[in-house]
């Protein structure tokens, strides 16, 4: 592993709209940052701009809540129309209380509200719009990586990041919803520690670590820095993805 990493938030990425070409926006951001894409670089891209470019908007005025959504809405103090969208994006409701609805997302993530929110989402026609996660974050990463390779001729990894809470810990951190061209999980079992003893349980969520590092620069509010270039890691591969970071349900002791 390297002993030094460089993180660069690409400046002046404009507000993203459905159909916008993210590779074009990223390329312009790299130019403004005075950076040229290199083999082994990692581009961490905030989920919001990926979802916006893929038109993952939903208008609450168009949602008809089910009886289950109405019931959960009353128990969580949430708009039943929002709850209906959460249920439609989820496999299972795991926990709830006033103000909190924790679900297993259809892609396996355990998170609040199925990742649906309205922060930094502009209203449209006086309606209440919210933004859903990408349909296939790993697929989005694969397409973005191919587009960047075609444009720059370089093998860079792509990570789509989002901020989530964690069991038994206060505060949110960045995680990798999707990845391409990166060993998202490093299995160190069998390697030696400083004293020559074999590691027995050490598995590193590298994709999440990179997302968390980038989120320091991306911020949570009005920073407007959704893309971060990470340089110096050079763990690129053609096999990696983000789904390997999702723990199997039978191994999830918090369920």
Secondary structure by P-SEA (a helix, b strand, c coil): cccbbbbbcccccccccccccaaaaaaaaaaaacccccccbbbbbbaaaaaaaaccccccccccccaaaaaaaaaacccaaaaaaaaaaccccccccccbbbbbcccccccccccccccccccccccbbbbbccccaaaaaaaaaaaaaaacccbbbbbbbbbbccccccbbbbbbccccccccccccccccccccccccbbbbaaaaaaaaaaaaaaccccccccbbbbccccccccccccccccccccccccc
